[in-house]
């Protein structure tokens, strides 16, 4: 049960990152907020997998971490002026 | 007894994840926000995974169900994936922000830009 409450607290921290994602004055601010949000979602998925004793949530967290890394790299390459 | 270890790890994890999110709101520009958010959330996630691993090994010792061994190993794999990709992504964001013209707050001289231009000429 403690893992479920820990997941809720990480979700509140993720809501703070979402607020920066909406408010962010410049594009790199939003990318930083998105990167933070991805890390928090991976942590929440691992804690939820422990809360419900389902290993499949942790497998999805691995795939989500790798895919969000690729997304961050592509946004960064677009931001620095094309894929040069 | 082992529950207190799990509680301590979870407390550290939640505290550092919150500090990472608060850093996004308290710091003035992109680079300091990146510094606070990336370091704190990576450290917090390390302790979240440690709590899950301790819980899974404890349940494996209690019940003998191999599902819990699988849970511990996959959590460690997720942590390794996060530890390899997070600093690389942060470096890419910082370099892209600098190349697209964002300076740190209060900066007067951009020595890195001058050095890069000097290298090209």
N, CA and C atoms of all chains as a GROMACS GRO file, in nm:
protein
  615
    1UNK      N    1   0.083  -0.121   0.000
    1UNK     CA    2   0.000   0.000   0.000
    1UNK      C    3   0.086   0.126   0.000
    2UNK      N    4   0.204   0.117   0.065
    2UNK     CA    5   0.289   0.235   0.072
    2UNK      C    6   0.339   0.274  -0.068
    3UNK      N    7   0.353   0.174  -0.156
    3UNK     CA    8   0.400   0.205  -0.291
    3UNK      C    9   0.295   0.284  -0.368
    4UNK      N   10   0.166   0.257  -0.339
    4UNK     CA   11   0.060   0.331  -0.410
    4UNK      C   12   0.062   0.478  -0.369
    5UNK      N   13   0.080   0.506  -0.238
    5UNK     CA   14   0.086   0.646  -0.194
    5UNK      C   15   0.211   0.714  -0.248
    6UNK      N   16   0.322   0.640  -0.257
    6UNK     CA   17   0.444   0.697  -0.316
    6UNK      C   18   0.420   0.733  -0.462
    7UNK      N   19   0.343   0.648  -0.534
    7UNK     CA   20   0.310   0.679  -0.672
    7UNK      C   21   0.228   0.807  -0.681
    8UNK      N   22   0.134   0.825  -0.587
    8UNK     CA   23   0.054   0.948  -0.587
    8UNK      C   24   0.142   1.071  -0.566
    9UNK      N   25   0.240   1.061  -0.474
    9UNK     CA   26   0.327   1.176  -0.449
    9UNK      C   27   0.412   1.209  -0.570
   10UNK      N   28   0.463   1.105  -0.638
   10UNK     CA   29   0.540   1.129  -0.761
   10UNK      C   30   0.449   1.191  -0.867
   11UNK      N   31   0.320   1.152  -0.868
   11UNK     CA   32   0.226   1.213  -0.961
   11UNK      C   33   0.206   1.361  -0.934
   12UNK      N   34   0.205   1.401  -0.806
   12UNK     CA   35   0.194   1.544  -0.774
   12UNK      C   36   0.316   1.620  -0.825
   13UNK      N   37   0.435   1.559  -0.808
   13UNK     CA   38   0.557   1.622  -0.861
   13UNK      C   39   0.550   1.632  -1.013
   14UNK      N   40   0.491   1.532  -1.079
   14UNK     CA   41   0.475   1.537  -1.224
   14UNK      C   42   0.380   1.648  -1.265
   15UNK      N   43   0.279   1.677  -1.181
   15UNK     CA   44   0.188   1.788  -1.213
   15UNK      C   45   0.261   1.922  -1.209
   16UNK      N   46   0.359   1.936  -1.115
   16UNK     CA   47   0.440   2.058  -1.113
   16UNK      C   48   0.519   2.072  -1.243
   17UNK      N   49   0.572   1.959  -1.294
   17UNK     CA   50   0.646   1.964  -1.420
   17UNK      C   51   0.552   1.999  -1.536
   18UNK      N   52   0.426   1.950  -1.530
   18UNK     CA   53   0.330   1.984  -1.635
   18UNK      C   54   0.300   2.134  -1.632
   19UNK      N   55   0.295   2.194  -1.511
   19UNK     CA   56   0.271   2.338  -1.501
   19UNK      C   57   0.384   2.415  -1.569
   20UNK      N   58   0.509   2.372  -1.551
   20UNK     CA   59   0.620   2.439  -1.619
   20UNK      C   60   0.612   2.414  -1.770
   21UNK      N   61   0.562   2.296  -1.809
   21UNK     CA   62   0.548   2.266  -1.952
   21UNK      C   63   0.449   2.361  -2.017
   22UNK      N   64   0.341   2.398  -1.944
   22UNK     CA   65   0.241   2.489  -2.001
   22UNK      C   66   0.291   2.634  -1.992
   23UNK      N   67   0.352   2.672  -1.877
   23UNK     CA   68   0.388   2.812  -1.854
   23UNK      C   69   0.514   2.854  -1.927
   24UNK      N   70   0.605   2.755  -1.953
   24UNK     CA   71   0.742   2.784  -1.993
   24UNK      C   72   0.756   2.894  -2.095
   25UNK      N   73   0.836   2.997  -2.067
   25UNK     CA   74   0.841   3.111  -2.160
   25UNK      C   75   0.910   3.078  -2.292
   26UNK      N   76   1.007   2.985  -2.292
   26UNK     CA   77   1.076   2.958  -2.418
   26UNK      C   78   1.067   2.808  -2.450
   27UNK      N   79   1.105   2.774  -2.571
   27UNK     CA   80   1.096   2.634  -2.614
   27UNK      C   81   1.190   2.543  -2.534
   28UNK      N   82   1.319   2.577  -2.508
   28UNK     CA   83   1.403   2.488  -2.427
   28UNK      C   84   1.350   2.465  -2.286
   29UNK      N   85   1.280   2.565  -2.228
   29UNK     CA   86   1.218   2.543  -2.098
   29UNK      C   87   1.116   2.430  -2.105
   30UNK      N   88   1.038   2.429  -2.213
   30UNK     CA   89   0.937   2.324  -2.228
   30UNK      C   90   1.002   2.189  -2.249
   31UNK      N   91   1.117   2.186  -2.323
   31UNK     CA   92   1.185   2.058  -2.345
   31UNK      C   93   1.241   2.004  -2.214
   32UNK      N   94   1.296   2.094  -2.130
   32UNK     CA   95   1.347   2.051  -2.000
   32UNK      C   96   1.233   1.995  -1.914
   33UNK      N   97   1.117   2.063  -1.916
   33UNK     CA   98   1.003   2.016  -1.838
   33UNK      C   99   0.956   1.880  -1.889
   34UNK      N  100   0.959   1.860  -2.022
   34UNK     CA  101   0.916   1.731  -2.078
   34UNK      C  102   1.012   1.620  -2.039
   35UNK      N  103   1.142   1.650  -2.037
   35UNK     CA  104   1.241   1.550  -1.997
   35UNK      C  105   1.222   1.510  -1.851
   36UNK      N  106   1.198   1.611  -1.764
   36UNK     CA  107   1.170   1.582  -1.623
   36UNK      C  108   1.044   1.498  -1.608
   37UNK      N  109   0.941   1.533  -1.687
   37UNK     CA  110   0.814   1.460  -1.680
   37UNK      C  111   0.833   1.314  -1.721
   38UNK      N  112   0.918   1.290  -1.823
   38UNK     CA  113   0.942   1.152  -1.866
   38UNK      C  114   1.008   1.070  -1.756
   39UNK      N  115   1.110   1.130  -1.689
   39UNK     CA  116   1.177   1.059  -1.580
   39UNK      C  117   1.079   1.028  -1.466
   40UNK      N  118   0.991   1.126  -1.434
   40UNK     CA  119   0.896   1.104  -1.325
   40UNK      C  120   0.794   0.997  -1.362
   41UNK      N  121   0.754   0.992  -1.489
   41UNK     CA  122   0.658   0.889  -1.531
   41UNK      C  123   0.721   0.750  -1.522
   42UNK      N  124   0.851   0.740  -1.556
   42UNK     CA  125   0.918   0.610  -1.544
   42UNK      C  126   0.924   0.566  -1.397
   43UNK      N  127   0.957   0.661  -1.307
   43UNK     CA  128   0.961   0.628  -1.164
   43UNK      C  129   0.823   0.587  -1.114
   44UNK      N  130   0.718   0.658  -1.160
   44UNK     CA  131   0.582   0.625  -1.116
   44UNK      C  132   0.540   0.487  -1.166
   45UNK      N  133   0.580   0.453  -1.290
   45UNK     CA  134   0.544   0.321  -1.343
   45UNK      C  135   0.611   0.210  -1.265
   46UNK      N  136   0.738   0.229  -1.226
   46UNK     CA  137   0.807   0.125  -1.150
   46UNK      C  138   0.742   0.108  -1.013
   47UNK      N  139   0.707   0.222  -0.948
   47UNK     CA  140   0.643   0.212  -0.816
   47UNK      C  141   0.505   0.148  -0.827
   48UNK      N  142   0.431   0.178  -0.936
   48UNK     CA  143   0.298   0.120  -0.953
   48UNK      C  144   0.308  -0.031  -0.980
   49UNK      N  145   0.414  -0.071  -1.053
   49UNK     CA  146   0.436  -0.214  -1.075
   49UNK      C  147   0.462  -0.287  -0.944
   50UNK      N  148   0.534  -0.221  -0.851
   50UNK     CA  149   0.555  -0.283  -0.720
   50UNK      C  150   0.426  -0.280  -0.638
   51UNK      N  151   0.342  -0.175  -0.656
   51UNK     CA  152   0.219  -0.164  -0.576
   51UNK      C  153   0.120  -0.273  -0.614
   52UNK      N  154   0.109  -0.302  -0.745
   52UNK     CA  155   0.012  -0.401  -0.791
   52UNK      C  156   0.074  -0.537  -0.816
   53UNK      N  157   0.206  -0.554  -0.792
   53UNK     CA  158   0.278  -0.680  -0.817
   53UNK      C  159   0.263  -0.727  -0.961
   54UNK      N  160   0.271  -0.632  -1.054
   54UNK     CA  161   0.266  -0.666  -1.196
   54UNK      C  162   0.400  -0.628  -1.259
   55UNK      N  163   0.472  -0.727  -1.314
   55UNK     CA  164   0.604  -0.698  -1.373
   55UNK      C  165   0.589  -0.629  -1.508
   56UNK      N  166   0.472  -0.644  -1.572
   56UNK     CA  167   0.455  -0.589  -1.707
   56UNK      C  168   0.464  -0.436  -1.704
   57UNK      N  169   0.426  -0.372  -1.591
   57UNK     CA  170   0.438  -0.226  -1.582
   57UNK      C  171   0.584  -0.185  -1.589
   58UNK      N  172   0.672  -0.265  -1.527
   58UNK     CA  173   0.814  -0.230  -1.526
   58UNK      C  174   0.874  -0.249  -1.664
   59UNK      N  175   0.828  -0.352  -1.737
   59UNK     CA  176   0.874  -0.370  -1.875
   59UNK      C  177   0.835  -0.251  -1.961
   60UNK      N  178   0.710  -0.202  -1.941
   60UNK     CA  179   0.667  -0.086  -2.018
   60UNK      C  180   0.749   0.036  -1.978
   61UNK      N  181   0.791   0.046  -1.851
   61UNK     CA  182   0.875   0.158  -1.809
   61UNK      C  183   1.009   0.157  -1.882
   62UNK      N  184   1.068   0.037  -1.904
   62UNK     CA  185   1.194   0.029  -1.979
   62UNK      C  186   1.175   0.084  -2.119
   63UNK      N  187   1.070   0.038  -2.189
   63UNK     CA  188   1.046   0.083  -2.327
   63UNK      C  189   1.017   0.232  -2.330
   64UNK      N  190   0.942   0.282  -2.230
   64UNK     CA  191   0.910   0.425  -2.226
   64UNK      C  192   1.037   0.508  -2.206
   65UNK      N  193   1.129   0.461  -2.122
   65UNK     CA  194   1.253   0.536  -2.099
   65UNK      C  195   1.332   0.548  -2.229
   66UNK      N  196   1.345   0.437  -2.302
   66UNK     CA  197   1.424   0.442  -2.426
   66UNK      C  198   1.356   0.528  -2.532
   67UNK      N  199   1.222   0.517  -2.545
   67UNK     CA  200   1.153   0.595  -2.647
   67UNK      C  201   1.153   0.744  -2.614
   68UNK      N  202   1.140   0.779  -2.485
   68UNK     CA  203   1.140   0.921  -2.450
   68UNK      C  204   1.277   0.982  -2.472
   69UNK      N  205   1.383   0.900  -2.455
   69UNK     CA  206   1.520   0.948  -2.484
   69UNK      C  207   1.533   0.982  -2.632
   70UNK      N  208   1.479   0.894  -2.718
   70UNK     CA  209   1.486   0.922  -2.862
   70UNK      C  210   1.407   1.048  -2.896
   71UNK      N  211   1.290   1.065  -2.832
   71UNK     CA  212   1.211   1.186  -2.856
   71UNK      C  213   1.285   1.312  -2.814
   72UNK      N  214   1.351   1.307  -2.696
   72UNK     CA  215   1.426   1.424  -2.650
   72UNK      C  216   1.540   1.457  -2.746
   73UNK      N  217   1.611   1.354  -2.794
   73UNK     CA  218   1.722   1.379  -2.886
   73UNK      C  219   1.670   1.442  -3.016
   74UNK      N  220   1.555   1.395  -3.066
   74UNK     CA  221   1.505   1.448  -3.192
   74UNK      C  222   1.460   1.593  -3.175
   75UNK      N  223   1.394   1.625  -3.062
   75UNK     CA  224   1.353   1.764  -3.039
   75UNK      C  225   1.476   1.854  -3.027
   76UNK      N  226   1.583   1.803  -2.959
   76UNK     CA  227   1.704   1.884  -2.943
   76UNK      C  228   1.770   1.908  -3.078
   77UNK      N  229   1.775   1.806  -3.163
   77UNK     CA  230   1.836   1.826  -3.296
   77UNK      C  231   1.754   1.923  -3.379
   78UNK      N  232   1.620   1.919  -3.366
   78UNK     CA  233   1.536   2.014  -3.439
   78UNK      C  234   1.559   2.155  -3.387
   79UNK      N  235   1.580   2.167  -3.256
   79UNK     CA  236   1.595   2.299  -3.194
   79UNK      C  237   1.726   2.365  -3.235
   80UNK      N  238   1.832   2.286  -3.255
   80UNK     CA  239   1.960   2.348  -3.290
   80UNK      C  240   1.972   2.372  -3.440
   81UNK      N  241   1.861   2.362  -3.512
   81UNK     CA  242   1.863   2.402  -3.652
   81UNK      C  243   1.878   2.286  -3.747
   82UNK      N  244   1.778   2.200  -3.754
   82UNK     CA  245   1.780   2.092  -3.850
   82UNK      C  246   1.864   1.975  -3.805
   83UNK      N  247   1.870   1.874  -3.888
   83UNK     CA  248   1.940   1.751  -3.853
   83UNK      C  249   2.084   1.753  -3.901
   84UNK      N  250   2.144   1.871  -3.911
   84UNK     CA  251   2.281   1.880  -3.964
   84UNK      C  252   2.380   1.821  -3.865
   85UNK      N  253   1.098  -0.480   1.027
   85UNK     CA  254   1.232  -0.422   1.025
   85UNK      C  255   1.271  -0.379   0.884
   86UNK      N  256   1.249  -0.471   0.787
   86UNK     CA  257   1.288  -0.437   0.650
   86UNK      C  258   1.195  -0.331   0.592
   87UNK      N  259   1.074  -0.317   0.651
   87UNK     CA  260   0.981  -0.215   0.603
   87UNK      C  261   1.036  -0.075   0.624
   88UNK      N  262   1.112  -0.057   0.734
   88UNK     CA  263   1.164   0.077   0.761
   88UNK      C  264   1.268   0.117   0.657
   89UNK      N  265   1.344   0.017   0.608
   89UNK     CA  266   1.440   0.047   0.500
   89UNK      C  267   1.365   0.093   0.375
   90UNK      N  268   1.252   0.023   0.343
   90UNK     CA  269   1.173   0.062   0.225
   90UNK      C  270   1.115   0.202   0.245
   91UNK      N  271   1.065   0.232   0.368
   91UNK     CA  272   1.010   0.365   0.392
   91UNK      C  273   1.116   0.472   0.376
   92UNK      N  274   1.238   0.445   0.427
   92UNK     CA  275   1.344   0.545   0.416
   92UNK      C  276   1.380   0.570   0.270
   93UNK      N  277   1.391   0.462   0.190
   93UNK     CA  278   1.425   0.479   0.048
   93UNK      C  279   1.315   0.555  -0.025
   94UNK      N  280   1.188   0.523   0.007
   94UNK     CA  281   1.078   0.592  -0.061
   94UNK      C  282   1.073   0.739  -0.022
   95UNK      N  283   1.104   0.769   0.105
   95UNK     CA  284   1.104   0.910   0.148
   95UNK      C  285   1.210   0.988   0.073
   96UNK      N  286   1.331   0.929   0.061
   96UNK     CA  287   1.437   0.999  -0.013
   96UNK      C  288   1.396   1.018  -0.159
   97UNK      N  289   1.334   0.914  -0.219
   97UNK     CA  290   1.295   0.921  -0.360
   97UNK      C  291   1.194   1.032  -0.382
   98UNK      N  292   1.090   1.038  -0.296
   98UNK     CA  293   0.985   1.139  -0.314
   98UNK      C  294   1.041   1.278  -0.290
   99UNK      N  295   1.128   1.292  -0.188
   99UNK     CA  296   1.185   1.423  -0.157
   99UNK      C  297   1.266   1.475  -0.275
  100UNK      N  298   1.350   1.390  -0.334
  100UNK     CA  299   1.435   1.439  -0.442
  100UNK      C  300   1.356   1.461  -0.570
  101UNK      N  301   1.250   1.380  -0.595
  101UNK     CA  302   1.168   1.407  -0.713
  101UNK      C  303   1.095   1.540  -0.698
  102UNK      N  304   1.049   1.570  -0.574
  102UNK     CA  305   0.985   1.698  -0.552
  102UNK      C  306   1.084   1.813  -0.570
  103UNK      N  307   1.208   1.795  -0.518
  103UNK     CA  308   1.307   1.902  -0.534
  103UNK      C  309   1.335   1.927  -0.682
  104UNK      N  310   1.338   1.820  -0.763
  104UNK     CA  311   1.358   1.838  -0.906
  104UNK      C  312   1.246   1.917  -0.970
  105UNK      N  313   1.121   1.890  -0.929
  105UNK     CA  314   1.009   1.964  -0.987
  105UNK      C  315   1.006   2.107  -0.939
  106UNK      N  316   1.044   2.130  -0.812
  106UNK     CA  317   1.042   2.267  -0.760
  106UNK      C  318   1.153   2.348  -0.827
  107UNK      N  319   1.266   2.282  -0.859
  107UNK     CA  320   1.376   2.352  -0.927
  107UNK      C  321   1.331   2.408  -1.061
  108UNK      N  322   1.235   2.340  -1.126
  108UNK     CA  323   1.185   2.392  -1.253
  108UNK      C  324   1.115   2.527  -1.234
  109UNK      N  325   1.059   2.550  -1.114
  109UNK     CA  326   0.986   2.675  -1.092
  109UNK      C  327   1.070   2.782  -1.025
  110UNK      N  328   1.176   2.744  -0.954
  110UNK     CA  329   1.250   2.842  -0.874
  110UNK      C  330   1.372   2.897  -0.946
  111UNK      N  331   1.423   2.826  -1.048
  111UNK     CA  332   1.546   2.871  -1.113
  111UNK      C  333   1.514   2.963  -1.230
  112UNK      N  334   1.605   3.056  -1.264
  112UNK     CA  335   1.568   3.162  -1.358
  112UNK      C  336   1.579   3.128  -1.506
  113UNK      N  337   1.671   3.041  -1.547
  113UNK     CA  338   1.685   3.021  -1.692
  113UNK      C  339   1.699   2.872  -1.724
  114UNK      N  340   1.720   2.843  -1.852
  114UNK     CA  341   1.714   2.705  -1.900
  114UNK      C  342   1.821   2.617  -1.837
  115UNK      N  343   1.945   2.671  -1.829
  115UNK     CA  344   2.058   2.587  -1.789
  115UNK      C  345   2.050   2.548  -1.642
  116UNK      N  346   2.011   2.645  -1.556
  116UNK     CA  347   1.999   2.611  -1.414
  116UNK      C  348   1.880   2.518  -1.390
  117UNK      N  349   1.772   2.536  -1.467
  117UNK     CA  350   1.658   2.444  -1.455
  117UNK      C  351   1.698   2.304  -1.494
  118UNK      N  352   1.776   2.294  -1.603
  118UNK     CA  353   1.823   2.162  -1.648
  118UNK      C  354   1.910   2.096  -1.541
  119UNK      N  355   2.000   2.177  -1.483
  119UNK     CA  356   2.088   2.128  -1.377
  119UNK      C  357   2.008   2.071  -1.260
  120UNK      N  358   1.912   2.150  -1.209
  120UNK     CA  359   1.835   2.104  -1.093
  120UNK      C  360   1.747   1.986  -1.125
  121UNK      N  361   1.672   1.997  -1.235
  121UNK     CA  362   1.571   1.895  -1.264
  121UNK      C  363   1.635   1.760  -1.297
  122UNK      N  364   1.739   1.759  -1.382
  122UNK     CA  365   1.794   1.631  -1.425
  122UNK      C  366   1.863   1.558  -1.311
  123UNK      N  367   1.948   1.632  -1.236
  123UNK     CA  368   2.021   1.565  -1.128
  123UNK      C  369   1.926   1.510  -1.022
  124UNK      N  370   1.831   1.595  -0.978
  124UNK     CA  371   1.745   1.554  -0.866
  124UNK      C  372   1.654   1.440  -0.906
  125UNK      N  373   1.595   1.442  -1.026
  125UNK     CA  374   1.503   1.334  -1.061
  125UNK      C  375   1.579   1.204  -1.085
  126UNK      N  376   1.702   1.212  -1.139
  126UNK     CA  377   1.779   1.089  -1.157
  126UNK      C  378   1.813   1.025  -1.022
  127UNK      N  379   1.856   1.109  -0.926
  127UNK     CA  380   1.889   1.058  -0.794
  127UNK      C  381   1.766   1.001  -0.723
  128UNK      N  382   1.652   1.070  -0.738
  128UNK     CA  383   1.530   1.021  -0.676
  128UNK      C  384   1.485   0.889  -0.734
  129UNK      N  385   1.499   0.872  -0.866
  129UNK     CA  386   1.457   0.748  -0.930
  129UNK      C  387   1.547   0.632  -0.890
  130UNK      N  388   1.677   0.660  -0.865
  130UNK     CA  389   1.766   0.556  -0.815
  130UNK      C  390   1.712   0.499  -0.684
  131UNK      N  391   1.666   0.589  -0.594
  131UNK     CA  392   1.618   0.540  -0.464
  131UNK      C  393   1.481   0.475  -0.476
  132UNK      N  394   1.397   0.518  -0.571
  132UNK     CA  395   1.269   0.449  -0.592
  132UNK      C  396   1.293   0.306  -0.637
  133UNK      N  397   1.390   0.288  -0.730
  133UNK     CA  398   1.420   0.152  -0.778
  133UNK      C  399   1.481   0.069  -0.666
  134UNK      N  400   1.564   0.132  -0.579
  134UNK     CA  401   1.621   0.058  -0.466
  134UNK      C  402   1.512   0.009  -0.373
  135UNK      N  403   1.410   0.093  -0.348
  135UNK     CA  404   1.299   0.052  -0.262
  135UNK      C  405   1.225  -0.066  -0.323
  136UNK      N  406   1.201  -0.060  -0.456
  136UNK     CA  407   1.130  -0.170  -0.523
  136UNK      C  408   1.211  -0.298  -0.517
  137UNK      N  409   1.345  -0.286  -0.534
  137UNK     CA  410   1.430  -0.405  -0.531
  137UNK      C  411   1.430  -0.469  -0.392
  138UNK      N  412   1.439  -0.385  -0.287
  138UNK     CA  413   1.438  -0.439  -0.151
  138UNK      C  414   1.304  -0.507  -0.122
  139UNK      N  415   1.193  -0.443  -0.165
  139UNK     CA  416   1.060  -0.502  -0.146
  139UNK      C  417   1.048  -0.636  -0.220
  140UNK      N  418   1.097  -0.641  -0.346
  140UNK     CA  419   1.084  -0.763  -0.425
  140UNK      C  420   1.168  -0.875  -0.366
  141UNK      N  421   1.292  -0.843  -0.321
  141UNK     CA  422   1.376  -0.949  -0.263
  141UNK      C  423   1.319  -0.998  -0.132
  142UNK      N  424   1.258  -0.906  -0.056
  142UNK     CA  425   1.193  -0.946   0.070
  142UNK      C  426   1.077  -1.041   0.043
  143UNK      N  427   0.994  -1.008  -0.058
  143UNK     CA  428   0.880  -1.095  -0.091
  143UNK      C  429   0.927  -1.228  -0.149
  144UNK      N  430   1.041  -1.224  -0.224
  144UNK     CA  431   1.096  -1.349  -0.277
  144UNK      C  432   1.141  -1.439  -0.164
  145UNK      N  433   1.202  -1.378  -0.062
  145UNK     CA  434   1.247  -1.456   0.053
  145UNK      C  435   1.128  -1.511   0.131
  146UNK      N  436   1.018  -1.435   0.137
  146UNK     CA  437   0.901  -1.479   0.213
  146UNK      C  438   0.823  -1.587   0.139
  147UNK      N  439   0.792  -1.564   0.008
  147UNK     CA  440   0.699  -1.651  -0.063
  147UNK      C  441   0.767  -1.751  -0.155
  148UNK      N  442   0.890  -1.719  -0.205
  148UNK     CA  443   0.954  -1.809  -0.298
  148UNK      C  444   0.898  -1.805  -0.439
  149UNK      N  445   0.814  -1.703  -0.467
  149UNK     CA  446   0.756  -1.689  -0.599
  149UNK      C  447   0.859  -1.626  -0.694
  150UNK      N  448   0.894  -1.691  -0.807
  150UNK     CA  449   0.997  -1.634  -0.896
  150UNK      C  450   0.954  -1.507  -0.966
  151UNK      N  451   0.825  -1.470  -0.957
  151UNK     CA  452   0.778  -1.344  -1.013
  151UNK      C  453   0.850  -1.225  -0.951
  152UNK      N  454   0.885  -1.236  -0.820
  152UNK     CA  455   0.948  -1.124  -0.753
  152UNK      C  456   1.094  -1.109  -0.794
  153UNK      N  457   1.160  -1.220  -0.826
  153UNK     CA  458   1.297  -1.210  -0.879
  153UNK      C  459   1.296  -1.138  -1.013
  154UNK      N  460   1.194  -1.172  -1.096
  154UNK     CA  461   1.180  -1.104  -1.225
  154UNK      C  462   1.155  -0.954  -1.205
  155UNK      N  463   1.074  -0.920  -1.105
  155UNK     CA  464   1.047  -0.778  -1.078
  155UNK      C  465   1.174  -0.704  -1.041
  156UNK      N  466   1.257  -0.764  -0.954
  156UNK     CA  467   1.380  -0.696  -0.912
  156UNK      C  468   1.475  -0.678  -1.030
  157UNK      N  469   1.491  -0.783  -1.112
  157UNK     CA  470   1.586  -0.774  -1.223
  157UNK      C  471   1.539  -0.672  -1.326
  158UNK      N  472   1.410  -0.670  -1.357
  158UNK     CA  473   1.362  -0.575  -1.457
  158UNK      C  474   1.369  -0.432  -1.407
  159UNK      N  475   1.351  -0.411  -1.276
  159UNK     CA  476   1.367  -0.276  -1.221
  159UNK      C  477   1.510  -0.228  -1.238
  160UNK      N  478   1.606  -0.319  -1.216
  160UNK     CA  479   1.747  -0.280  -1.232
  160UNK      C  480   1.775  -0.248  -1.378
  161UNK      N  481   1.715  -0.324  -1.472
  161UNK     CA  482   1.735  -0.294  -1.614
  161UNK      C  483   1.678  -0.156  -1.649
  162UNK      N  484   1.559  -0.125  -1.595
  162UNK     CA  485   1.501   0.008  -1.620
  162UNK      C  486   1.589   0.117  -1.564
  163UNK      N  487   1.648   0.094  -1.446
  163UNK     CA  488   1.736   0.194  -1.386
  163UNK      C  489   1.860   0.215  -1.472
  164UNK      N  490   1.917   0.106  -1.525
  164UNK     CA  491   2.036   0.120  -1.610
  164UNK      C  492   2.002   0.197  -1.737
  165UNK      N  493   1.885   0.168  -1.796
  165UNK     CA  494   1.844   0.242  -1.916
  165UNK      C  495   1.830   0.391  -1.885
  166UNK      N  496   1.771   0.423  -1.769
  166UNK     CA  497   1.752   0.564  -1.732
  166UNK      C  498   1.886   0.631  -1.704
  167UNK      N  499   1.978   0.559  -1.638
  167UNK     CA  500   2.108   0.619  -1.604
  167UNK      C  501   2.192   0.642  -1.728
  168UNK      N  502   2.175   0.559  -1.832
  168UNK     CA  503   2.252   0.581  -1.954
  168UNK      C  504   2.193   0.693  -2.037
  169UNK      N  505   2.059   0.705  -2.041
  169UNK     CA  506   1.999   0.800  -2.134
  169UNK      C  507   1.978   0.939  -2.076
  170UNK      N  508   1.963   0.953  -1.944
  170UNK     CA  509   1.925   1.083  -1.889
  170UNK      C  510   2.034   1.189  -1.905
  171UNK      N  511   2.162   1.162  -1.868
  171UNK     CA  512   2.264   1.266  -1.886
  171UNK      C  513   2.288   1.299  -2.033
  172UNK      N  514   2.276   1.199  -2.121
  172UNK     CA  515   2.295   1.225  -2.263
  172UNK      C  516   2.188   1.318  -2.317
  173UNK      N  517   2.064   1.294  -2.277
  173UNK     CA  518   1.955   1.381  -2.320
  173UNK      C  519   1.971   1.522  -2.266
  174UNK      N  520   2.015   1.535  -2.140
  174UNK     CA  521   2.034   1.668  -2.081
  174UNK      C  522   2.145   1.744  -2.155
  175UNK      N  523   2.253   1.673  -2.190
  175UNK     CA  524   2.361   1.738  -2.266
  175UNK      C  525   2.310   1.784  -2.402
  176UNK      N  526   2.228   1.703  -2.468
  176UNK     CA  527   2.175   1.741  -2.599
  176UNK      C  528   2.086   1.864  -2.589
  177UNK      N  529   2.004   1.870  -2.481
  177UNK     CA  530   1.916   1.987  -2.464
  177UNK      C  531   2.000   2.113  -2.441
  178UNK      N  532   2.104   2.102  -2.354
  178UNK     CA  533   2.185   2.220  -2.324
  178UNK      C  534   2.258   2.270  -2.448
  179UNK      N  535   2.312   2.177  -2.527
  179UNK     CA  536   2.384   2.218  -2.647
  179UNK      C  537   2.288   2.280  -2.748
  180UNK      N  538   2.169   2.222  -2.762
  180UNK     CA  539   2.072   2.276  -2.856
  180UNK      C  540   2.025   2.413  -2.813
  181UNK      N  541   2.005   2.434  -2.680
  181UNK     CA  542   1.961   2.564  -2.632
  181UNK      C  543   2.068   2.670  -2.658
  182UNK      N  544   2.195   2.633  -2.639
  182UNK     CA  545   2.301   2.730  -2.665
  182UNK      C  546   2.314   2.760  -2.814
  183UNK      N  547   2.303   2.656  -2.898
  183UNK     CA  548   2.319   2.677  -3.041
  183UNK      C  549   2.203   2.757  -3.098
  184UNK      N  550   2.085   2.752  -3.033
  184UNK     CA  551   1.974   2.830  -3.087
  184UNK      C  552   1.966   2.967  -3.022
  185UNK      N  553   2.070   3.007  -2.946
  185UNK     CA  554   2.081   3.147  -2.908
  185UNK      C  555   2.034   3.184  -2.770
  186UNK      N  556   2.002   3.089  -2.683
  186UNK     CA  557   1.959   3.125  -2.548
  186UNK      C  558   2.080   3.139  -2.457
  187UNK      N  559   2.095   3.258  -2.394
  187UNK     CA  560   2.206   3.279  -2.303
  187UNK      C  561   2.160   3.259  -2.159
  188UNK      N  562   2.253   3.227  -2.066
  188UNK     CA  563   2.216   3.224  -1.924
  188UNK      C  564   2.172   3.361  -1.878
  189UNK      N  565   2.086   3.364  -1.773
  189UNK     CA  566   2.031   3.492  -1.725
  189UNK      C  567   2.143   3.580  -1.669
  190UNK      N  568   2.153   3.701  -1.717
  190UNK     CA  569   2.253   3.794  -1.670
  190UNK      C  570   2.388   3.779  -1.738
  191UNK      N  571   2.396   3.698  -1.844
  191UNK     CA  572   2.524   3.679  -1.911
  191UNK      C  573   2.558   3.801  -1.996
  192UNK      N  574   2.687   3.838  -1.996
  192UNK     CA  575   2.732   3.953  -2.074
  192UNK      C  576   2.818   3.907  -2.192
  193UNK      N  577   2.909   3.812  -2.164
  193UNK     CA  578   3.002   3.764  -2.266
  193UNK      C  579   2.976   3.615  -2.288
  194UNK      N  580   2.969   3.574  -2.414
  194UNK     CA  581   2.950   3.432  -2.446
  194UNK      C  582   3.082   3.378  -2.500
  195UNK      N  583   3.169   3.330  -2.410
  195UNK     CA  584   3.302   3.286  -2.449
  195UNK      C  585   3.296   3.160  -2.537
  196UNK      N  586   3.195   3.075  -2.513
  196UNK     CA  587   3.185   2.952  -2.593
  196UNK      C  588   3.154   2.983  -2.738
  197UNK      N  589   3.065   3.083  -2.760
  197UNK     CA  590   3.031   3.121  -2.897
  197UNK      C  591   3.152   3.182  -2.967
  198UNK      N  592   3.228   3.267  -2.894
  198UNK     CA  593   3.347   3.328  -2.954
  198UNK      C  594   3.449   3.220  -2.990
  199UNK      N  595   3.466   3.122  -2.901
  199UNK     CA  596   3.562   3.015  -2.927
  199UNK      C  597   3.520   2.933  -3.048
  200UNK      N  598   3.388   2.907  -3.059
  200UNK     CA  599   3.340   2.827  -3.173
  200UNK      C  600   3.359   2.904  -3.303
  201UNK      N  601   3.331   3.036  -3.299
  201UNK     CA  602   3.349   3.115  -3.422
  201UNK      C  603   3.497   3.124  -3.458
  202UNK      N  604   3.584   3.137  -3.354
  202UNK     CA  605   3.727   3.143  -3.380
  202UNK      C  606   3.778   3.013  -3.440
  203UNK      N  607   3.715   2.901  -3.399
  203UNK     CA  608   3.757   2.773  -3.453
  203UNK      C  609   3.718   2.756  -3.598
  204UNK      N  610   3.605   2.820  -3.635
  204UNK     CA  611   3.558   2.802  -3.773
  204UNK      C  612   3.638   2.886  -3.871
  205UNK      N  613   3.685   3.002  -3.824
  205UNK     CA  614   3.752   3.092  -3.920
  205UNK      C  615   3.891   3.044  -3.958
   0.00000   0.00000   0.00000
